Amino acid sequence: MVGTVWHAAAAGFEAARRLVNVPPAHRARNLHGHGFQVRVRGELPGDWAGFPGGEVQRLSDELRDVAAMLDFRLLNEVIDEPSDERLARWFSGQMGLPLEVGVQSMADRGVDLDGAGRAHAWRRYAFHAAHRLPNVPEGHKCGRMHGHGFEALIHAHGATHEQLDAAWAPVQLQLHMNCLNELAGLENPTSEMLSSWIWSRMAPVLPGLANVTVFETASCGACHDGRHWRTWKDFTLDSALQLKRAPEGSPLRRLHGHTYLLRLHLEAPLDEVMGWTLDFGDVKRLFDPVFRMLDHHPLHERADLADCDAATLSRWVLGQARERLPQVNRVDLHETAGCGATVYLGAEAPSLPI
Ligand SMILES: Nc1nc2c(c(=O)[nH]1)N=C([C@H](O)[C@H](O)COP(=O)(O)OP(=O)(O)OP(=O)(O)O)CN2
């Protein structure tokens, strides 16, 4: 399977700051601190890592070294007006690679720079609601009234977090502690329909709206960009490996293991009756044979795997998945939180969130 490979890394740092380009009464004018997270991803030059399979380790090490320059510092001593956006741009300059960069100061907000360097502020909102899917086959568990702790992730370029909050407030009032099926336009409240319903209510008041991402459970969700839907389903793999192409003496050459987060991304037209692209349950069922080839196995013993680095594994998974799920067009495989590889088909680079 061909596809384009991106690598990703993440790092954290603890730091203090004060901001002045905020409204007069804004709490960020006070000296305050955060546990920041920074994430990078992108296509790396061919031999950048020194050997195939060394990319994740080197990118993680380099990002961690850059983040260490800010750790336990007063950021205003390093960067003027150290907002999330300006921090992301500082990291972009320091890394010196064509990477997308995201910085979050809190668990529910941050700024992502897209491939064109445009800043997208994002906020993550939680709402608790009941729903049932009226068009699923008899006996499908989602035909019964049930509920979720949903989350919505809203990306908008040229917006502030306060503008996101103002645009979200009326949506929260309608969704939180309610039954979605009782809301006009949500008679069939799948993740896909919910993401476009939220889009339709926020786009008129948020001109830079870029993505609405709905997390229905911890392992699945849908993203709408005003035109298309993308869905994903997550899997956790516990596997052993050793990299054949790592240099002598490298820990990567030793027998070791990871608890991987594997994310299958799917794109398909919306089924007008079902209100979804493909049932998450069907994704899980159809992918299960591939999952069983990987989970709790020594990956380096597979004859059809050239090596077990994240990029090679992702390509292999994409090929295997598409034999059963042709709607899969992207695979993310992370060895640790935010660190791993993405392989995607087509010309369109992965959209936000990072
Ligand atoms: N494409 C969609 N498929 C499904 C949706 C949806 O909104 N879009 N919704 C459901 C159900 O609401 C269900 O609650 C969530 O799906 P599912 O992944 O099956 O539920 P789990 O996360 O509990 O599954 P795991 O067994 O934990 O993986 C069904 N399909």
The ligand as a Gaussian input file, in Angstrom:
#p B3LYP/6-31G(d) Opt

LIG

0 1
 N      -21.249000       5.728000      11.871000
 C      -21.865000       5.609000      13.051000
 N      -22.026000       4.388000      13.608000
 C      -22.615000       4.282000      14.828000
 C      -23.064000       5.403000      15.519000
 C      -22.893000       6.687000      14.899000
 O      -23.287000       7.718000      15.454000
 N      -22.292000       6.732000      13.673000
 N      -23.602000       5.294000      16.762000
 C      -23.716000       4.097000      17.362000
 C      -24.214000       4.009000      18.760000
 O      -24.709000       5.259000      19.196000
 C      -23.150000       3.510000      19.823000
 O      -23.480000       3.943000      21.097000
 C      -21.726000       3.945000      19.554000
 O      -21.148000       2.975000      18.711000
 P      -20.135000       1.785000      19.124000
 O      -18.769000       2.135000      18.698000
 O      -20.678000       0.476000      18.663000
 O      -20.161000       1.778000      20.694000
 P      -18.958000       1.451000      21.617000
 O      -17.924000       2.555000      21.580000
 O      -19.558000       1.081000      22.942000
 O      -18.289000       0.174000      20.974000
 P      -17.061000      -0.607000      21.602000
 O      -17.559000      -2.013000      21.716000
 O      -16.693000      -0.011000      22.920000
 O      -15.958000      -0.437000      20.586000
 C      -23.387000       2.861000      16.673000
 N      -22.774000       3.069000      15.377000

